[in-house]
Each structure stands twice: as C-alpha cells, then as structure tokens.
Amino acid sequence: QVQLVESGGGLVQPGGSLRLSCVASGRKISDNTMAWYRQAPGKQRELVCLITRSGVTNYADSAKGRFSISRDNAKNTVFLQMNSLKPEDTGVYYCNLVEYYTGNRVWGQGTLDTVSS
C-alpha cells in the first residue's frame, strides 16, 4: 500500500520560509512523478510544483522564483522549500504521487501552512 506523510507546516510571518517534507512508503519516488498541491480556504486544490521521474521540475507561476521542489531518493522523501512567503500562500499543502504505469494518484493527508503577521 502506498502512503505519503507530510510534515513541516506551521505559522510563519510574511517574507519567511518553510520547508515541507513528504515521506513515501510502498513506492519509490524516483520511479514516479511527485507533486505538491495547495488548497487555500474556500478554493480548489491547485498544483504548486512537480518533479518527474527524470528530474524535470515544473512550477506554477505563483511559485516560480520562490519555491523549490527536490527529492532525496535514498530517503524516499520529497521536499518543498518555500521562501519569501506571502499571505496568499496560506493553505493546506498536499503531497501527491502519480504512478508512472497506471496514472493512479496517491495523496497525503496534507499539512497546514499559514502565512500571517
């Protein structure tokens, strides 16, 4: 069974930084596409960034230049480094795995990040 567990969320002031982690079990992250999504209060879940099995990364316009996705294959963990945070970055951040051969999606439980002074 595939399981994703996020951590690292919390309360941060505007301009601050947070680093989220997503530990995967049951699948190798290096064999699949990994992504981070955000769901702001009252809004739909949206893609923040992703990293493919070949290491290609892609970012939403709102994340470019501020956020960075990376992975540690040995620890089967994906990271999201968020810098220069803004109040509009507030939301629940979800880790997502897209299985390469089936296209099935697996979601973590989410971690709440609040950017506020």
Backbone as CSV, one residue per row, in Angstrom:
resi,resn,N_x,N_y,N_z,CA_x,CA_y,CA_z,C_x,C_y,C_z
1,GLN,0.850,-1.191,0.000,0.000,0.000,0.000,0.882,1.236,0.000
2,VAL,0.520,2.190,-0.835,1.292,3.414,-0.938,0.801,4.408,0.106
3,GLN,1.744,5.035,0.775,1.390,6.024,1.791,2.332,7.206,1.695
4,LEU,1.758,8.411,1.819,2.534,9.649,1.819,2.258,10.379,3.122
5,VAL,3.301,10.827,3.795,3.141,11.529,5.060,3.893,12.850,4.981
6,GLU,3.139,13.952,5.066,3.743,15.282,5.001,4.062,15.788,6.405
7,SER,5.021,16.690,6.474,5.349,17.374,7.715,6.028,18.696,7.377
8,GLY,6.124,19.558,8.379,6.856,20.811,8.194,5.995,22.053,8.115
9,GLY,4.689,21.900,8.135,3.822,23.062,8.072,3.813,23.842,9.375
10,GLY,3.185,25.006,9.313,3.094,25.808,10.519,2.749,27.251,10.210
11,LEU,2.962,28.100,11.215,2.681,29.522,11.096,3.986,30.273,10.846
12,VAL,3.982,31.130,9.846,5.181,31.901,9.519,4.761,33.311,9.123
13,GLN,5.616,34.267,9.381,5.330,35.651,9.008,5.613,35.873,7.522
14,PRO,4.962,36.850,6.936,5.269,37.186,5.536,6.759,37.454,5.347
15,GLY,7.281,36.914,4.251,8.710,37.027,3.993,9.530,35.881,4.546
16,GLY,8.915,35.060,5.359,9.614,33.935,5.975,9.693,32.729,5.058
17,SER,10.221,31.645,5.625,10.422,30.416,4.859,9.862,29.212,5.605
18,LEU,9.509,28.213,4.842,9.100,26.920,5.383,9.644,25.839,4.472
19,ARG,9.916,24.689,5.069,10.341,23.532,4.283,9.432,22.366,4.619
20,LEU,8.725,21.897,3.622,7.840,20.757,3.797,8.541,19.482,3.357
21,SER,8.193,18.399,4.020,8.732,17.087,3.663,7.584,16.125,3.408
22,CYS,7.821,15.188,2.530,6.837,14.152,2.219,7.580,12.824,2.119
23,VAL,7.329,11.960,3.080,7.960,10.645,3.091,7.010,9.642,2.458
24,ALA,7.507,8.916,1.473,6.695,7.937,0.778,7.062,6.523,1.211
25,SER,6.068,5.672,1.257,6.287,4.250,1.508,5.430,3.465,0.543
26,GLY,5.940,2.326,0.125,5.191,1.481,-0.787,5.501,1.698,-2.256
27,ARG,6.163,2.803,-2.571,6.583,3.116,-3.943,7.868,3.924,-3.871
28,LYS,8.686,3.785,-4.877,9.879,4.616,-4.968,9.509,5.943,-5.634
29,ILE,9.870,7.046,-4.987,9.543,8.344,-5.570,10.300,8.550,-6.870
30,SER,11.462,7.931,-6.996,12.269,8.113,-8.197,11.651,7.436,-9.416
31,ASP,10.683,6.565,-9.202,10.027,5.874,-10.321,8.747,6.571,-10.767
32,ASN,8.385,7.630,-10.074,7.094,8.268,-10.322,7.209,9.789,-10.309
33,THR,6.155,10.443,-10.760,6.084,11.901,-10.650,5.567,12.274,-9.273
34,MET,6.267,13.204,-8.648,5.857,13.698,-7.338,5.469,15.165,-7.458
35,ALA,4.445,15.553,-6.735,3.962,16.931,-6.843,3.493,17.446,-5.497
36,TRP,3.450,18.757,-5.413,2.842,19.441,-4.275,1.660,20.256,-4.781
37,TYR,0.549,20.151,-4.064,-0.647,20.921,-4.350,-0.975,21.776,-3.134
38,ARG,-1.722,22.817,-3.379,-2.176,23.698,-2.295,-3.685,23.919,-2.443
39,GLN,-4.356,23.893,-1.302,-5.767,24.240,-1.264,-5.955,25.381,-0.283
40,ALA,-6.212,26.562,-0.826,-6.443,27.729,0.009,-7.874,27.689,0.524
41,PRO,-8.141,28.377,1.618,-9.500,28.391,2.180,-10.533,28.832,1.149
42,GLY,-11.552,28.016,0.945,-12.622,28.351,0.027,-12.297,28.194,-1.433
43,LYS,-11.125,27.638,-1.747,-10.711,27.491,-3.140,-10.427,26.041,-3.486
44,GLN,-10.313,25.801,-4.776,-9.998,24.447,-5.225,-8.513,24.153,-5.046
45,ARG,-8.217,22.878,-4.980,-6.840,22.451,-4.890,-6.124,22.770,-6.201
46,GLU,-4.910,23.309,-6.092,-4.169,23.683,-7.292,-2.733,23.181,-7.221
47,LEU,-2.176,22.921,-8.396,-0.811,22.448,-8.477,0.164,23.574,-8.139
48,VAL,1.127,23.264,-7.288,2.191,24.213,-6.948,3.446,23.902,-7.759
49,CYS,3.854,22.636,-7.743,5.046,22.240,-8.484,5.107,20.725,-8.555
50,LEU,5.962,20.237,-9.450,6.141,18.800,-9.580,7.561,18.482,-10.017
51,ILE,7.938,17.224,-9.810,9.222,16.729,-10.294,8.967,15.351,-10.909
52,THR,9.414,15.167,-12.136,9.177,13.904,-12.817,10.233,12.872,-12.425
53,ARG,10.036,11.656,-12.865,10.985,10.604,-12.537,12.355,10.906,-13.121
54,SER,12.405,11.684,-14.197,13.694,12.042,-14.790,14.293,13.291,-14.172
55,GLY,13.582,13.873,-13.220,14.122,15.030,-12.513,13.710,16.373,-13.069
56,VAL,12.856,16.376,-14.074,12.379,17.643,-14.632,11.378,18.262,-13.655
57,THR,11.531,19.548,-13.412,10.639,20.244,-12.489,9.762,21.245,-13.244
58,ASN,8.611,21.513,-12.649,7.683,22.478,-13.228,6.982,23.204,-12.084
59,TYR,6.792,24.511,-12.247,6.228,25.324,-11.179,5.058,26.155,-11.687
60,ALA,4.089,26.343,-10.812,3.037,27.303,-11.084,3.657,28.696,-11.099
61,ASP,3.050,29.596,-11.844,3.594,30.954,-11.937,3.763,31.584,-10.552
62,SER,2.830,31.299,-9.663,2.861,31.892,-8.321,4.039,31.390,-7.497
63,ALA,4.610,30.251,-7.905,5.693,29.635,-7.145,7.078,29.886,-7.742
64,LYS,7.120,30.273,-8.988,8.401,30.445,-9.670,9.270,31.491,-8.972
65,GLY,10.527,31.125,-8.764,11.475,32.032,-8.147,11.438,32.047,-6.636
66,ARG,10.412,31.446,-6.040,10.294,31.433,-4.571,10.305,30.035,-3.986
67,PHE,9.741,29.090,-4.716,9.618,27.716,-4.219,10.568,26.807,-4.989
68,SER,10.968,25.734,-4.315,11.849,24.760,-4.957,11.475,23.355,-4.509
69,ILE,11.247,22.472,-5.471,10.958,21.070,-5.160,12.227,20.259,-5.375
70,SER,12.467,19.331,-4.466,13.632,18.464,-4.579,13.293,17.113,-3.965
71,ARG,14.192,16.171,-4.144,13.930,14.846,-3.574,15.233,14.204,-3.131
72,ASP,15.101,13.339,-2.146,16.200,12.517,-1.653,15.777,11.079,-1.877
73,ASN,16.291,10.489,-2.948,15.849,9.145,-3.305,16.219,8.116,-2.239
74,ALA,17.345,8.299,-1.594,17.769,7.352,-0.560,16.794,7.331,0.611
75,LYS,16.205,8.497,0.901,15.235,8.587,1.998,13.799,8.488,1.498
76,ASN,13.654,8.350,0.167,12.316,8.283,-0.436,11.445,9.453,0.021
77,THR,12.043,10.628,-0.016,11.405,11.827,0.512,11.468,12.961,-0.505
78,VAL,10.374,13.685,-0.615,10.296,14.872,-1.457,10.168,16.094,-0.554
79,PHE,10.806,17.175,-0.983,10.803,18.396,-0.192,10.205,19.546,-0.997
80,LEU,9.649,20.498,-0.277,9.219,21.756,-0.877,9.789,22.883,-0.028
81,GLN,10.750,23.583,-0.576,11.323,24.745,0.100,10.574,25.977,-0.370
82,MET,9.997,26.692,0.568,9.207,27.876,0.247,9.848,29.090,0.902
83,ASN,10.230,30.047,0.083,10.854,31.278,0.557,9.992,32.481,0.196
84,SER,10.285,33.589,0.830,9.567,34.847,0.562,8.061,34.624,0.581
85,LEU,7.606,33.975,1.618,6.201,33.590,1.698,5.286,34.799,1.806
86,LYS,4.108,34.652,1.193,3.102,35.697,1.169,1.827,35.177,1.827
87,PRO,0.971,36.062,2.312,-0.294,35.602,2.900,-1.105,34.726,1.945
88,GLU,-1.019,34.991,0.653,-1.777,34.186,-0.307,-1.205,32.788,-0.507
89,ASP,-0.074,32.487,0.107,0.466,31.126,0.092,-0.179,30.255,1.164
90,THR,-1.000,30.859,1.987,-1.677,30.120,3.047,-2.579,29.033,2.468
91,GLY,-2.544,27.870,3.095,-3.401,26.780,2.657,-2.909,25.447,3.174
92,VAL,-3.646,24.428,2.828,-3.221,23.071,3.139,-2.415,22.556,1.944
93,TYR,-1.215,22.091,2.220,-0.322,21.593,1.176,-0.360,20.063,1.177
94,TYR,-0.602,19.529,0.003,-0.724,18.080,-0.158,0.402,17.551,-1.040
95,CYS,0.970,16.467,-0.610,1.930,15.728,-1.423,1.148,14.752,-2.309
96,ASN,1.617,14.589,-3.528,0.905,13.748,-4.485,1.899,12.901,-5.265
97,LEU,1.552,11.637,-5.433,2.356,10.722,-6.242,1.497,10.252,-7.409
98,VAL,2.024,10.349,-8.612,1.337,9.833,-9.800,2.111,8.615,-10.282
99,GLU,1.466,7.472,-10.195,2.132,6.237,-10.577,2.401,6.239,-12.080
100,TYR,3.638,5.931,-12.425,4.076,6.073,-13.820,3.297,5.174,-14.769
101,TYR,3.068,3.928,-14.393,2.472,2.969,-15.335,0.950,2.988,-15.328
102,THR,0.340,3.383,-14.231,-1.122,3.330,-14.135,-1.775,4.702,-14.161
103,GLY,-1.022,5.732,-13.820,-1.616,7.055,-13.701,-2.400,7.259,-12.417
104,ASN,-2.426,6.247,-11.583,-3.140,6.392,-10.302,-2.491,7.476,-9.447
105,ARG,-3.329,8.200,-8.731,-2.844,9.277,-7.849,-3.004,8.863,-6.385
106,VAL,-1.972,9.164,-5.633,-1.995,8.925,-4.190,-1.761,10.267,-3.508
107,TRP,-2.549,10.528,-2.466,-2.465,11.807,-1.754,-2.035,11.589,-0.311
108,GLY,-1.293,12.557,0.191,-1.003,12.597,1.614,-2.176,13.234,2.343
109,GLN,-2.033,13.340,3.665,-3.126,13.863,4.480,-3.154,15.385,4.487
110,GLY,-2.062,16.007,4.040,-1.990,17.465,3.998,-1.368,18.059,5.241
111,THR,-0.750,19.208,5.044,-0.175,19.951,6.163,-0.526,21.420,5.988
112,LEU,-0.978,22.057,7.076,-1.466,23.427,7.008,-0.314,24.419,7.172
113,ASP,-0.223,25.320,6.221,0.734,26.411,6.295,-0.039,27.728,6.347
114,THR,0.274,28.533,7.347,-0.384,29.823,7.498,0.666,30.926,7.464
115,VAL,0.486,31.855,6.542,1.404,32.988,6.428,0.661,34.225,6.911
116,SER,1.048,34.702,8.061,0.333,35.815,8.662,1.226,36.541,9.657
117,SER,1.001,37.833,9.775,1.742,38.617,10.766,0.938,38.720,12.052
